[in-house]
Amino acid sequence: MNPLRSTFIKSSRVNTRNLLASGSVLGATGSRIGGVRISGMRYYSSEAPKKSGSGGLVFLTLAALGAGAGYYYNSTQSFKTKTLSSSPTYTSTEKKKGIDYQKIYNDIAEMLDDDSTYDDGSYGPVLVRLAWHASGTYDKDTKTGGSNGATMRFAPEANHGANNGLSIARDLMEKIHTKYPEISYGDLWTLAGVCAVQELGGPTIAWRPGREDAFETSCTPDGRLPNAGKKQDHIRDIFYRMGFNDQEIVALAGAHSLGRCHPDRSGFEGPWQEAPTIFSNEYYKAISTRKWVKKNLPNGAWQWVDKNNTEVMMLPAEISMYNDKEFKKYFDLYAKDEEQFFKDFAAVFQKLLELGVPFKGDEKVYHFKRTTE
């Protein structure tokens, strides 16, 4: 990316965060933020439809990881991706010690704003979603799933409905993996999620390597990720299965300060707040202070929208959670205290990314420097 453009974008994000913090943004009473109407944004959630010729955010799965790699064609995502049929290299911690993870972080950061026509101008939100969905399949009872294995590289898991559109993120990361083939996909995808959160204004998140790529036989069954159309009991079932408590569940929901929903992905439409490329506690402020009304969608689904700004939405599961007294107290806490939200999110996001990872105990813990530092 052009250095001047990169500097301008990062400066703009800082200014927008300051506007959010000062309360100068017209959220519940209007649709302007920083003088820009969000009606000028495209309607997609953690990612947008692939732009022709853009290479989009695609789950980047083309890396050469051994002589026996084969191809499959994913008709729903319309891309070719390389799958593993032999043991991946560089899976042990010892062999990974020579990897410059800060350099990989920096290269990912430079890609975030490469395409100003993509979604709201940043690939950051879809990379957070990739890291989240790769990790959120963990089952603490069976010790299966999670970011270890990176099994979304394979068609069975890539084709799960909850992973619609993540081919964009995988393909984007494939460019990084081609340059750094020694890093496992599980480490790469989770590092990308950390990078996106930090570069978009979020807290510093501790990260460590140690994930090993697995085979297609390790793909998780469909249905392990949350269904946004269901109620709070379903959300609890999903997250309790991974080992989270109510406060951690609400803290993780704050990732929805980034990105937007896409009709061709989740079936829902729109951002959760007016600055979808700025990590903040605005999501909690929105859900706790605005008047939400039901909106029927063309596909037969429905969602909640801000009565005064119908471009901003909440998912059925989220309003159901907010109406639950045990969940509500944490939504209200984070709406009032961004510092506490950042602290709790950093801890629980690290926990999510590490579920099921077979750490050997000698891994270095990284606290990556932002490209603005």
C-alpha positions in Angstrom: 0.0 0.0 0.0 1.1 3.6 -0.7 2.7 4.8 2.6 0.9 8.1 2.4 -2.5 6.4 2.0 -1.7 4.0 4.8 -0.8 6.9 7.1 -4.0 8.8 6.2 -6.2 5.8 6.9 -4.7 5.1 10.3 -4.9 8.8 11.2 -8.6 8.8 10.2 -9.3 5.8 12.4 -7.7 7.6 15.4 -9.8 10.6 14.7 -13.0 8.5 14.4 -12.2 6.8 17.7 -11.9 10.2 19.3 -15.3 11.1 17.9 -16.8 8.0 19.3 -15.3 8.6 22.7 -16.4 12.2 22.8 -20.0 11.2 21.9 -19.9 13.5 18.9 -21.3 10.7 16.6 -24.9 10.9 15.7 -25.9 7.3 16.2 -29.3 6.9 17.7 -30.4 10.3 16.4 -28.9 10.3 12.9 -26.9 8.4 10.4 -23.7 10.6 10.2 -20.4 9.7 11.7 -17.5 12.1 11.3 -19.4 13.9 8.6 -19.8 10.8 6.4 -23.2 9.1 5.9 -23.1 5.4 6.4 -25.6 5.1 3.6 -22.5 5.4 1.4 -21.2 2.1 2.8 -21.9 -1.3 1.3 -24.0 -3.7 3.2 -22.0 -6.7 4.2 -20.9 -8.0 7.6 -17.6 -9.4 8.5 -16.8 -9.4 4.8 -18.1 -8.4 1.4 -18.8 -10.3 -1.8 -15.7 -11.0 -3.7 -14.9 -8.3 -6.2 -14.1 -9.5 -9.6 -10.4 -9.7 -10.0 -9.7 -8.5 -6.5 -8.7 -11.9 -5.1 -10.9 -11.0 -2.1 -10.6 -12.2 1.4 -10.5 -15.8 0.9 -9.4 -18.2 3.6 -6.2 -18.5 1.7 -5.6 -22.1 1.3 -3.3 -22.4 -1.7 0.0 -22.8 0.1 2.3 -25.5 -0.9 2.7 -27.7 2.1 4.3 -30.8 0.8 4.6 -32.9 -2.3 1.4 -34.8 -2.0 -1.0 -31.8 -2.1 -4.2 -32.2 -4.1 -6.9 -29.9 -5.3 -10.6 -29.7 -4.8 -13.0 -27.2 -6.3 -15.4 -25.6 -3.9 -18.4 -24.7 -6.0 -20.1 -22.6 -3.4 -17.0 -20.4 -3.0 -15.9 -20.6 -6.6 -12.2 -21.0 -6.0 -9.5 -23.6 -6.1 -7.6 -24.3 -3.0 -4.9 -26.7 -2.1 -5.5 -29.4 0.5 -3.1 -31.4 2.5 -2.6 -35.1 1.8 0.8 -35.4 3.4 2.2 -34.2 6.7 2.7 -30.5 6.8 6.2 -29.2 7.5 7.3 -27.0 10.4 4.8 -28.3 12.9 7.1 -28.5 15.9 7.7 -25.6 18.2 11.5 -26.1 17.8 11.3 -25.5 14.0 9.1 -22.5 14.5 11.5 -20.6 16.8 13.2 -18.9 13.8 10.0 -17.4 12.5 9.8 -13.6 12.7 6.2 -13.2 13.8 6.3 -9.5 14.1 7.3 -9.3 10.5 4.4 -11.5 9.5 2.1 -9.2 11.7 3.4 -6.2 9.9 2.8 -7.7 6.4 -0.7 -8.6 7.4 -1.3 -5.1 8.7 -0.2 -3.6 5.4 -2.8 -5.7 3.6 -5.8 -4.6 5.7 -6.5 -1.5 3.7 -5.2 -2.6 0.3 -8.7 -2.4 -1.4 -10.6 0.8 -0.7 -13.6 -0.6 -2.6 -13.9 -3.7 -0.4 -16.7 -3.5 2.2 -16.0 -0.4 4.4 -12.5 -0.2 3.1 -10.8 -2.8 5.4 -10.2 -6.5 5.4 -9.7 -6.3 9.1 -13.2 -7.5 10.2 -13.2 -10.6 8.0 -9.8 -11.6 9.4 -11.3 -11.4 12.9 -14.1 -13.5 11.8 -11.7 -16.1 10.2 -9.8 -16.4 13.5 -13.0 -16.6 15.5 -14.7 -19.2 13.3 -11.5 -21.3 13.1 -11.3 -21.3 16.9 -15.0 -21.4 17.9 -15.5 -25.1 16.9 -13.8 -26.4 20.1 -15.5 -28.9 22.3 -14.0 -29.2 25.8 -15.5 -32.7 26.4 -14.3 -34.4 23.2 -11.1 -32.2 22.9 -11.8 -31.6 19.2 -12.0 -28.6 17.1 -10.5 -25.2 17.7 -7.7 -23.3 15.8 -5.3 -26.2 16.1 -5.5 -28.1 12.7 -6.9 -25.2 10.6 -9.5 -27.7 9.2 -11.4 -25.0 7.5 -8.8 -25.5 4.7 -10.9 -28.5 3.6 -14.2 -28.5 1.8 -16.4 -30.1 4.5 -15.7 -27.4 7.0 -15.3 -24.6 4.5 -18.8 -25.3 3.3 -20.5 -25.0 6.7 -23.1 -22.3 6.4 -21.6 -20.3 9.2 -18.3 -20.0 7.2 -20.0 -18.5 4.1 -17.7 -15.9 2.6 -14.6 -16.7 4.6 -12.9 -17.9 1.4 -12.1 -14.2 1.0 -10.1 -14.2 4.2 -8.4 -17.5 3.5 -7.3 -16.4 0.0 -6.0 -13.2 1.4 -3.9 -15.0 4.0 -2.6 -17.4 1.3 -0.5 -14.5 0.0 1.1 -14.3 3.4 1.6 -18.1 3.7 3.2 -18.2 0.3 5.8 -15.8 1.6 6.1 -17.5 5.0 5.4 -21.2 4.3 7.0 -22.2 7.6 4.0 -20.9 9.7 1.1 -23.2 10.2 -2.3 -22.0 8.9 -3.7 -22.2 12.5 -1.0 -19.8 13.7 -1.4 -17.6 10.7 -5.1 -17.2 10.9 -5.1 -16.5 14.6 -2.2 -14.1 14.3 -4.2 -12.3 11.6 -7.2 -11.9 13.9 -4.9 -10.4 16.6 -3.4 -8.0 14.0 -6.8 -6.9 12.8 -8.1 -6.1 16.3 -5.0 -4.2 17.3 -4.6 -2.3 14.0 -8.3 -1.2 14.1 -7.9 0.3 17.5 -8.5 -2.6 19.8 -6.4 -3.8 22.8 -3.1 -5.6 22.7 -3.7 -9.3 22.7 -1.2 -11.8 23.9 -0.5 -14.5 21.2 1.8 -17.6 21.1 2.5 -20.1 18.3 2.1 -23.8 18.5 -0.8 -24.8 16.3 -0.2 -27.8 13.9 -2.0 -28.3 10.6 -4.2 -31.4 10.5 -5.9 -33.5 7.8 -9.4 -33.5 6.4 -10.4 -36.3 8.8 -10.2 -33.8 11.7 -12.9 -31.5 10.2 -15.5 -30.6 12.8 -19.2 -31.4 12.3 -21.5 -28.6 11.2 -23.4 -26.7 13.9 -20.7 -25.9 16.4 -20.8 -22.1 15.7 -23.5 -19.8 17.0 -26.8 -19.4 15.1 -27.6 -15.7 15.2 -31.3 -16.4 14.7 -31.7 -18.3 17.9 -32.1 -17.2 21.6 -29.8 -16.8 24.5 -30.1 -20.4 25.7 -28.6 -21.6 22.4 -25.8 -19.1 22.8 -25.0 -20.4 26.3 -25.0 -24.0 25.0 -22.5 -23.1 22.3 -20.2 -21.1 24.5 -20.4 -23.4 27.6 -19.4 -26.2 25.3 -16.1 -24.3 24.7 -15.7 -23.5 28.4 -16.8 -19.8 28.6 -18.9 -18.2 31.3 -21.5 -15.5 30.8 -19.2 -12.5 31.2 -16.7 -14.0 28.7 -19.6 -14.6 26.2 -20.6 -11.0 26.4 -17.0 -9.8 26.1 -16.5 -11.9 22.9 -19.7 -10.4 21.5 -17.9 -7.1 21.4 -16.1 -8.3 18.3 -19.2 -7.1 16.5 -18.0 -3.6 16.9 -16.2 -4.5 13.7 -17.8 -5.5 10.4 -21.3 -6.0 9.1 -23.7 -8.7 8.1 -24.2 -9.7 4.5 -27.4 -11.2 3.0 -25.4 -13.7 0.9 -23.4 -14.8 4.0 -25.4 -14.9 7.2 -28.7 -13.8 5.7 -28.7 -10.6 7.8 -27.8 -7.2 6.6 -25.9 -4.1 7.9 -23.3 -3.0 10.5 -23.8 -3.1 14.3 -22.7 0.5 14.6 -21.7 3.5 12.4 -18.0 2.9 12.4 -17.5 -0.7 11.5 -13.7 -0.5 11.0 -13.1 1.0 14.5 -12.8 -1.3 17.5 -14.5 0.3 20.4 -17.3 -0.3 23.0 -19.8 1.4 20.7 -21.5 -1.9 20.1 -22.5 -2.1 23.8 -23.6 1.5 23.8 -25.8 0.9 20.8 -27.5 -2.2 22.1 -28.1 -0.7 25.5 -29.3 2.8 24.6 -31.1 2.7 21.2 -34.7 1.8 20.4 -34.7 -1.5 18.5 -37.5 -2.5 16.1 -38.0 -5.6 14.1 -37.4 -5.6 10.3 -38.4 -8.3 8.0 -35.9 -9.3 5.3 -36.5 -10.4 1.7 -35.2 -13.8 2.5 -37.8 -14.5 5.1 -35.5 -13.8 8.1 -35.8 -10.8 10.4 -33.5 -8.7 12.4 -33.5 -5.7 14.8 -32.7 -2.2 13.5 -32.2 1.1 15.2 -35.5 2.9 15.0 -33.7 6.2 14.3 -31.1 4.8 11.9 -32.4 1.6 10.2 -29.0 1.0 8.6 -27.7 -0.1 12.0 -28.8 -3.6 13.1 -28.6 -6.2 15.9 -29.1 -9.9 15.5 -32.1 -11.7 17.1 -29.7 -13.6 19.4 -28.1 -10.4 20.6 -31.3 -8.7 21.7 -32.4 -11.9 23.3 -29.1 -11.9 25.2 -29.5 -8.3 26.3 -33.0 -9.1 27.7 -31.4 -11.8 29.9 -30.6 -10.3 33.3 -27.4 -12.2 33.7 -26.1 -11.2 30.3 -27.5 -7.6 30.5 -25.3 -6.6 33.4 -22.2 -7.2 31.4 -23.5 -5.4 28.3 -24.3 -2.4 30.5 -20.8 -2.6 32.2 -19.0 -2.5 28.9 -21.2 0.3 27.6 -20.0 2.4 30.4 -16.4 1.3 30.7 -14.4 0.8 27.5 -11.2 0.2 29.4 -12.8 -2.8 31.2 -14.1 -4.1 27.9 -10.7 -3.9 26.3 -9.1 -5.7 29.2 -11.7 -8.5 29.3 -11.8 -8.8 25.5 -8.0 -9.2 25.3 -8.1 -12.0 27.8 -11.1 -13.9 26.4 -10.0 -13.5 22.8 -6.6 -15.0 23.6 -8.5 -17.8 25.4 -10.7 -18.4 22.4 -7.7 -18.6 20.0 -5.9 -21.1 22.2 -8.7 -23.6 22.8 -7.4 -27.1 22.1 -3.9 -26.0 21.1 -1.2 -28.5 22.2 1.3 -26.1 23.7 4.5 -27.6 24.8 5.3 -25.0 27.4 8.3 -23.4 25.8 6.4 -21.1 23.4 7.2 -17.4 23.5 4.3 -15.1 24.3 4.1 -12.2 21.8 2.7 -8.8 22.4 2.9 -7.4 18.9 3.8 -3.7 18.2 1.2 -1.9 16.1 2.4 -0.4 12.9 1.7 3.0 14.3 4.1 2.4 17.3 
